Amino acid sequence: MNFLKKRKGLFSIIAVFTLLLVFFVVRLVFAVSSSYTGFGKSVSVPLRSDVHTAGWNNSEVRKLQKDIFLLEQLRVLAQSDSISMVIDLSDSTVQLQLKGMELFHTKILRKYPGVFLDDLSQEAYRRFAQITCIGNEKANLSKKPVKKIQAFQKETIGSGAETANLQNAPVNWSFVTGNNVCVVITGVKLNQDSTFIMHPTYDLIKYFTRNFFNEIFPETYSPVLYLWLNDNDARAIYRAVPLEGKILFRN
C-alpha cells in the first residue's frame, strides 16, 4: 500500500510538472509571436540588420546622431506649456523640464535591464526616442496631496495607522508610453545611516506576481524598463508630471 501511495504521489508530481512545462511552452510561443508583431507595430521596427544607414553601425557616429535627435526633440518640448519628463538612460538621470529649462533631476539608483533597447536600427531608435505621452498610469499614491476636513467625526480604529502606512510606503508607479514601452518606477528610502535600502529582486518578483495573469497570453509585446529612484524624488516627479504628460527617452 505504501508503495502504491508513493507511486501515485510520484505520478502526480510528474503530471503537475508536465502541465507546467506545457503551459510554459505555450506562453513562450505566444510571447515570441507577439514580440514580433508588437515590435513591428511599436518600438522596435525593424531590427538593425533590416536597415543600413551610413555610419549608424559606428558607435561614435551613432552616439552623435542620438545627441542630435535628442536636441531636436528637446526643442519641440520647449514649445510645450506643461512639465515634461526626460529619462536619459545613457546618463542615468530622470529630469523634469519646462519650456526648455531643467526644473529638477535625480539620479537613477538602479535600472533593469542594464542595457535597454540598445541594439536598434536608426528608424527603430527614432520611434523609441521620439516624444510620446504617458498613459495607463498606476500608482500607490494620489497625484496631488488631498486634505480632507471632517468636523466632529471620529476616525475608525486603525484608519490613521493604515493611512500612515500608505503614506510611508515606497512609491510604486507604472505606466505605458505611446510607443508601447512599459516603465515601472520604485521609490527607494534612506535608512538611519543615510544609505539607500534596495531590494530589486524582491521588487521584480512582486511585479511579476502581480501582473502574471495579465501577461499569460500577451497580445502585443511591451518592453519593460524598471527604475529605482530616491523615494522623495520619485514622489515629486510623479506629482509634477500631469496626466497623460509628455515623456522622452534617451539611451
C-alpha positions as CSV (number, residue, x, y, z in Angstrom):
1,M,0.0,0.0,0.0
2,N,2.8,2.4,0.9
3,F,4.5,1.6,-2.4
4,L,1.3,2.3,-4.3
5,K,0.8,5.6,-2.5
6,K,4.4,6.6,-3.3
7,R,3.8,5.7,-7.0
8,K,0.6,7.8,-7.1
9,G,2.4,10.7,-5.4
10,L,5.2,10.4,-7.9
11,F,2.8,10.3,-10.9
12,S,1.0,13.3,-9.5
13,I,4.2,15.3,-9.3
14,I,5.2,14.3,-12.8
15,A,1.7,15.2,-14.1
16,V,1.9,18.6,-12.5
17,F,5.4,19.2,-13.8
18,T,4.3,18.2,-17.3
19,L,1.4,20.6,-17.2
20,L,3.6,23.4,-16.0
21,L,6.1,22.7,-18.8
22,V,3.3,22.7,-21.5
23,F,1.9,25.9,-20.1
24,F,5.4,27.5,-20.1
25,V,6.0,26.4,-23.7
26,V,2.6,27.7,-24.9
27,R,3.1,31.0,-23.1
28,L,6.6,31.3,-24.6
29,V,5.2,30.8,-28.1
30,F,2.6,33.5,-27.6
31,A,5.2,35.8,-26.2
32,V,7.6,35.3,-29.1
33,S,4.9,35.7,-31.7
34,S,3.5,38.8,-30.0
35,S,7.1,40.2,-29.7
36,Y,7.4,40.2,-33.5
37,T,4.0,41.8,-34.0
38,G,4.5,44.2,-31.1
39,F,8.0,45.3,-32.1
40,G,6.8,45.7,-35.7
41,K,4.0,48.0,-34.7
42,S,5.5,50.0,-31.9
43,V,9.1,50.5,-30.9
44,S,11.5,48.0,-32.4
45,V,10.8,48.1,-36.1
46,P,12.8,46.9,-37.7
47,L,15.9,45.4,-36.1
48,R,19.4,46.7,-37.0
49,S,20.0,44.1,-39.7
50,D,17.0,45.3,-41.7
51,V,18.1,48.9,-42.1
52,H,21.6,50.0,-43.0
53,T,22.1,53.8,-42.5
54,A,25.5,55.1,-43.3
55,G,27.5,55.5,-40.1
56,W,24.9,54.1,-37.7
57,N,26.9,50.9,-37.1
58,N,29.8,53.1,-35.9
59,S,29.4,53.7,-32.2
60,E,30.8,57.3,-32.3
61,V,28.6,58.3,-35.2
62,R,25.6,56.6,-33.6
63,K,26.1,58.5,-30.3
64,L,26.4,61.8,-32.2
65,Q,23.2,61.1,-34.1
66,K,21.4,60.2,-30.9
67,D,22.5,63.5,-29.4
68,I,21.3,65.4,-32.4
69,F,18.0,63.7,-32.3
70,L,17.7,64.4,-28.6
71,L,18.3,68.1,-29.1
72,E,15.7,68.2,-31.9
73,Q,13.1,66.6,-29.5
74,L,14.0,68.9,-26.6
75,R,13.5,71.9,-29.0
76,V,10.0,70.6,-29.6
77,L,9.4,70.0,-25.9
78,A,10.4,73.6,-25.2
79,Q,7.3,74.8,-27.1
80,S,5.0,72.9,-24.6
81,D,3.4,74.7,-21.7
82,S,3.4,71.7,-19.4
83,I,6.1,69.9,-17.5
84,S,7.7,67.1,-19.4
85,M,9.7,64.0,-18.2
86,V,13.0,63.0,-19.8
87,I,14.5,59.6,-19.0
88,D,18.2,59.6,-20.0
89,L,19.5,56.1,-19.7
90,S,22.9,57.0,-21.0
91,D,23.4,59.5,-18.2
92,S,21.3,57.5,-15.6
93,T,19.1,60.5,-14.8
94,V,15.4,61.4,-14.8
95,Q,14.6,65.1,-15.5
96,L,11.6,67.4,-15.4
97,Q,11.7,70.2,-18.0
98,L,9.5,73.1,-18.7
99,K,10.0,75.5,-21.7
100,G,13.4,74.0,-22.3
101,M,14.6,74.6,-18.8
102,E,15.5,71.8,-16.4
103,L,13.5,72.2,-13.3
104,F,14.6,69.0,-11.5
105,H,16.7,66.0,-12.0
106,T,17.5,62.9,-10.0
107,K,19.9,60.0,-10.4
108,I,18.7,56.6,-11.3
109,L,19.9,54.4,-8.5
110,R,19.4,51.1,-10.4
111,K,17.8,50.0,-13.7
112,Y,16.8,46.7,-15.1
113,P,17.7,45.6,-17.7
114,G,21.1,47.3,-17.5
115,V,21.1,47.8,-21.3
116,F,17.7,48.7,-22.6
117,L,16.8,48.6,-26.3
118,D,20.4,49.4,-27.3
119,D,20.5,47.3,-30.4
120,L,18.1,49.1,-32.5
121,S,18.2,50.4,-36.1
122,Q,18.1,54.1,-36.7
123,E,14.5,54.0,-37.7
124,A,13.6,52.0,-34.6
125,Y,15.6,54.3,-32.4
126,R,13.8,57.4,-33.7
127,R,10.5,55.8,-32.9
128,F,11.7,54.8,-29.4
129,A,13.3,58.2,-28.6
130,Q,10.6,60.5,-30.1
131,I,8.3,62.5,-27.8
132,T,5.3,60.4,-26.7
133,C,2.7,60.5,-23.9
134,I,2.3,58.7,-20.6
135,G,-0.8,56.5,-20.3
136,N,-2.4,53.7,-18.2
137,E,-0.8,55.1,-15.0
138,K,-1.0,53.1,-11.8
139,A,0.4,54.3,-8.5
140,N,0.1,53.7,-4.8
141,L,-0.3,57.5,-4.1
142,S,-2.5,60.3,-5.3
143,K,-1.4,62.7,-8.0
144,K,-1.7,65.6,-5.6
145,P,-1.9,65.5,-1.8
146,V,-5.5,65.8,-0.8
147,K,-6.5,67.2,2.6
148,K,-10.0,66.3,3.9
149,I,-11.6,68.4,6.5
150,Q,-14.0,66.5,8.7
151,A,-15.8,68.3,11.5
152,F,-16.7,66.3,14.6
153,Q,-16.2,62.9,13.1
154,K,-14.4,60.2,14.9
155,E,-11.9,58.1,13.0
156,T,-12.4,54.4,12.9
157,I,-9.9,52.4,14.8
158,G,-6.9,51.7,12.7
159,S,-7.7,54.1,9.9
160,G,-5.0,56.5,11.0
161,A,-2.4,53.7,11.1
162,E,-3.5,52.5,7.6
163,T,-3.2,56.0,6.2
164,A,0.2,56.5,7.7
165,N,1.4,53.2,6.4
166,L,0.2,54.0,2.9
167,Q,1.9,57.4,3.0
168,N,5.2,55.9,4.3
169,A,5.2,53.1,1.7
170,P,7.8,53.4,-1.1
171,V,6.4,54.8,-4.4
172,N,5.3,52.2,-6.9
173,W,4.4,53.9,-10.2
174,S,3.9,52.2,-13.5
175,F,2.8,53.5,-16.9
176,V,2.8,52.6,-20.6
177,T,4.1,55.2,-23.1
178,G,2.6,55.9,-26.5
179,N,5.3,53.9,-28.2
180,N,4.4,50.9,-26.1
181,V,7.2,50.9,-23.6
182,C,6.2,50.0,-20.0
183,V,8.0,51.8,-17.2
184,V,8.0,50.7,-13.6
185,I,9.4,53.2,-11.1
186,T,10.1,52.1,-7.5
187,G,11.0,54.5,-4.7
188,V,13.9,53.7,-2.5
189,K,14.1,55.1,1.0
190,L,17.1,56.1,3.1
191,N,17.9,54.3,6.3
192,Q,19.2,55.9,9.5
193,D,22.8,55.7,8.1
194,S,21.7,57.7,5.1
195,T,22.2,54.8,2.7
196,F,19.6,53.5,0.3
197,I,17.7,50.3,1.0
198,M,17.1,48.5,-2.2
199,H,15.6,45.0,-2.8
200,P,15.4,44.9,-6.6
201,T,15.0,41.1,-6.8
202,Y,12.0,41.2,-4.4
203,D,10.5,44.2,-6.3
204,L,10.8,42.3,-9.6
205,I,9.2,39.2,-8.2
206,K,6.4,41.2,-6.7
207,Y,5.7,42.9,-10.0
208,F,5.8,39.7,-12.0
209,T,3.4,38.0,-9.5
210,R,1.0,41.0,-9.5
211,N,0.9,41.1,-13.3
212,F,1.2,37.4,-14.0
213,F,-2.4,36.7,-15.1
214,N,-2.4,39.9,-17.3
215,E,0.6,38.7,-19.2
216,I,-0.1,35.0,-19.6
217,F,-1.0,35.4,-23.3
218,P,0.1,38.9,-24.3
219,E,-1.4,40.3,-27.5
220,T,1.4,42.7,-28.1
221,Y,4.9,42.8,-26.7
222,S,5.8,45.7,-24.4
223,P,9.5,46.0,-23.3
224,V,9.6,46.8,-19.6
225,L,12.0,49.2,-18.0
226,Y,12.5,49.1,-14.2
227,L,13.9,52.1,-12.5
228,W,14.7,52.6,-8.8
229,L,14.8,56.3,-7.7
230,N,15.1,58.2,-4.4
231,D,11.7,57.8,-2.9
232,N,11.2,61.5,-2.2
233,D,12.3,62.4,-5.8
234,A,10.0,59.7,-7.3
235,R,7.1,61.3,-5.4
236,A,8.0,64.8,-6.6
237,I,8.3,63.6,-10.2
238,Y,5.0,61.7,-10.1
239,R,3.1,64.6,-8.7
240,A,4.7,67.2,-11.0
241,V,4.1,65.3,-14.3
242,P,0.5,66.0,-15.5
243,L,-1.9,63.2,-16.5
244,E,-1.0,62.0,-20.0
245,G,2.1,64.1,-19.8
246,K,4.8,64.1,-22.4
247,I,7.9,61.8,-22.0
248,L,11.2,61.5,-23.8
249,F,13.7,58.6,-23.8
250,R,17.5,58.7,-24.5
251,N,19.7,55.6,-24.3
